Amino acid sequence: YTLEFVAASDVYKRQPTLSGTKLSHVNGSADVIINEPGIYQINYNSVVSSKCKTDFPSTYTVRIHQNGSPVDGAVFSHSFLAPNQTVTAVISVPVVINSVPAVINAVPNMNNFNAEESSLNILFIGESEKIKSMMKFMLKNKK
């Protein structure tokens, strides 16, 4: 199951590619709703440039949030040291969703930065209990 879309100023305006019912999105919203528990892979990419002409270093940070709280390990940070620099922000993190609906979004600090060509991809990996059982089986039979 995949939800992929392109952002303008990190507010997603185009209709996403959506497969299945595990994910949903409302046009114009930065929120992606996960409707079923399980393990999901969240991938965020954006081309970021600094609008700042002075006052360096200037730090850009973006975090993935779940229900308004930062997801552990889902952060990208970069210090711009000069004007006209560009960097690709990348976050890739698996997340266990136990309680639904779960609201997922990317929260950047946009002061003095442009974020373009942004995408947020959310992939359903599997059900938590099935993955745990499979891992236990694999570890038990490892020799």
C-alpha positions in Angstrom: 0.0 0.0 0.0 1.5 3.3 -1.1 0.6 6.9 -0.7 2.9 9.2 -2.7 2.4 12.8 -3.6 4.4 15.9 -4.5 4.3 18.9 -2.2 4.3 22.6 -2.7 5.6 24.2 0.5 5.0 20.9 2.2 1.2 21.2 1.9 0.3 18.4 -0.5 -1.9 19.7 -3.3 -2.0 16.9 -5.9 -4.1 13.8 -5.7 -1.9 11.1 -4.3 -1.3 7.6 -5.7 -3.3 5.5 -3.3 -3.7 1.7 -3.2 -5.9 0.0 -0.7 -7.8 1.3 2.3 -5.0 1.4 4.9 -4.1 5.0 4.1 -6.1 8.1 3.3 -5.4 11.7 2.4 -7.5 14.9 1.9 -6.3 17.1 -0.9 -4.6 20.3 0.4 -3.7 18.7 3.7 -0.3 17.8 4.9 -1.7 14.9 6.9 -1.8 11.2 5.9 -4.1 9.0 7.9 -3.2 5.4 8.6 -6.4 3.5 9.1 -5.2 0.0 10.1 -2.6 -1.1 12.6 0.7 -2.6 11.4 4.2 -1.8 10.5 4.8 0.9 7.9 7.9 2.3 6.2 7.8 6.1 6.0 10.1 7.8 3.4 10.3 11.6 3.1 12.4 13.5 0.5 12.6 17.2 -0.3 15.0 19.5 -2.1 15.8 22.3 0.4 17.5 25.6 -0.2 18.3 28.5 2.0 16.8 31.9 1.4 19.1 33.4 4.0 21.8 35.8 2.6 23.5 36.4 6.0 23.5 35.0 9.5 25.2 31.7 8.9 25.2 28.9 9.9 21.4 28.5 9.4 19.9 25.1 10.3 17.0 23.4 8.6 15.2 20.6 10.4 12.3 18.4 9.3 10.7 15.7 11.5 8.0 13.1 10.9 5.2 13.4 13.4 2.6 10.8 14.4 -0.5 12.3 16.1 1.4 15.5 16.7 4.4 14.0 18.4 7.9 13.4 16.8 8.6 9.8 15.7 11.8 8.5 17.2 14.7 8.6 14.7 12.6 10.4 12.0 14.5 13.6 11.7 16.7 15.3 9.1 18.9 18.4 10.0 21.4 20.3 7.9 23.4 23.5 8.7 23.7 25.8 5.7 27.1 27.6 5.8 26.6 30.0 2.8 23.9 31.4 0.6 22.6 29.6 -2.4 23.2 26.1 -1.1 20.8 23.2 -1.8 20.5 19.9 0.0 18.3 16.9 -0.3 16.5 16.1 2.9 15.9 12.3 3.3 14.1 10.5 6.1 13.4 6.7 6.0 12.1 5.0 9.1 9.8 2.0 10.0 7.0 2.8 12.4 4.8 0.4 14.3 1.2 1.7 14.4 -0.8 0.2 17.2 -3.7 2.7 17.5 -5.7 4.0 14.6 -6.4 6.4 13.1 -2.8 7.6 13.2 -2.1 11.0 11.6 1.4 11.2 9.9 3.0 14.4 8.6 6.3 16.0 7.9 6.9 19.1 10.0 9.8 21.4 8.8 11.1 24.6 10.2 10.4 26.8 7.2 12.0 30.0 8.4 14.4 31.2 5.6 14.1 27.9 3.6 12.5 26.7 0.5 11.4 23.1 0.2 10.5 21.8 -3.2 9.8 18.5 -4.9 8.8 17.1 -1.6 7.3 13.6 -1.3 6.0 11.5 1.5 5.8 7.8 0.8 4.1 5.4 3.2 4.4 1.7 2.6 2.5 -1.0 4.5 5.1 -3.7 5.5 2.9 -6.1 7.4 0.9 -6.8 10.5 2.8 -6.4 13.8 2.0 -9.8 15.2 2.8 -11.7 12.0 6.2 -10.0 11.7 7.0 -10.7 15.3 6.1 -14.4 14.9 8.2 -14.6 11.7 11.2 -13.0 13.4 10.9 -15.4 16.4 10.7 -18.4 14.0 13.8 -17.2 12.0 15.8 -16.6 15.2 14.8 -19.9 16.6 15.8 -21.8 13.5 19.1 -19.9 12.9 22.1 -22.1 13.1 
